[in-house]
Amino acid sequence: MSAITYAQALNEAKQMIVQQQLRIKADAERLRSQQQILSEQTAAIAEQTTRLSEQASELQRMVEESAAMSNRCQEMITAKEQAEAIIDRQGTRLTQMQGQMAEMEKQLSEQANAVASLTAELDAVRAQLPTSEDKEALLSMAELLAKRPPALAPRKVQPMRMAGDESGSESSDSPIAQAA
């Protein structure tokens, strides 16, 4: 075995201590840099947590807004369906009214034709009625006939007898007797 001298052992121990000191310094430096990294990462995580919290709040607001829009959309769909139902009813009513109007126009045309026909008949009857001049002439004749002398007054006419009628009396079956 080799004998180590005290000075050598002390040098070796000193070198080991220096080496350990360097290692400890390097480890301390690494720890400080890791602490710095941890500190930075903690700050970044806190910032990201804050950002995530804000994004979660924004997302919640968007979800609520989407729900509100969905409700409004559903209300609009319901309103649209109601409007379509009203339009359908009004369309049906309009169609019915157009049918009624066509029927009324037909009746009006028929009535106008009937009025025209009745007006033509009335005009024809009026044409046959005596005019005011005819009425005056008839009144004049009636006055003249009322003033005529009794000799010109109508006499009672004896019925005529038929040849071959031996009884000499009027037969009630005879057309001449019936006319008298």
Secondary structure as the mmCIF struct_conf table of DSSP 4:
data_model
#
loop_
_struct_conf.conf_type_id
_struct_conf.id
_struct_conf.beg_label_comp_id
_struct_conf.beg_label_asym_id
_struct_conf.beg_label_seq_id
_struct_conf.end_label_comp_id
_struct_conf.end_label_asym_id
_struct_conf.end_label_seq_id
HELX_LH_PP_P HELX_LH_PP_P1 SER A 2 THR A 5
HELX_RH_AL_P HELX_RH_AL_P1 TYR A 6 GLN A 128
BEND BEND1 LEU A 129 LEU A 129
HELX_RH_AL_P HELX_RH_AL_P2 SER A 132 ALA A 146
TURN_TY1_P TURN_TY1_P1 LYS A 147 LYS A 147
BEND BEND2 ARG A 148 ARG A 148
HELX_RH_3T_P HELX_RH_3T_P1 PRO A 150 LEU A 152
BEND BEND3 ALA A 153 ALA A 153
HELX_LH_PP_P HELX_LH_PP_P2 PRO A 154 MET A 162
TURN_TY1_P TURN_TY1_P2 ALA A 163 GLY A 164
BEND BEND4 SER A 167 SER A 167
BEND BEND5 SER A 169 SER A 169
TURN_TY1_P TURN_TY1_P3 SER A 172 ASP A 173
BEND BEND6 SER A 174 SER A 174
HELX_RH_AL_P HELX_RH_AL_P3 PRO A 175 ALA A 179
#
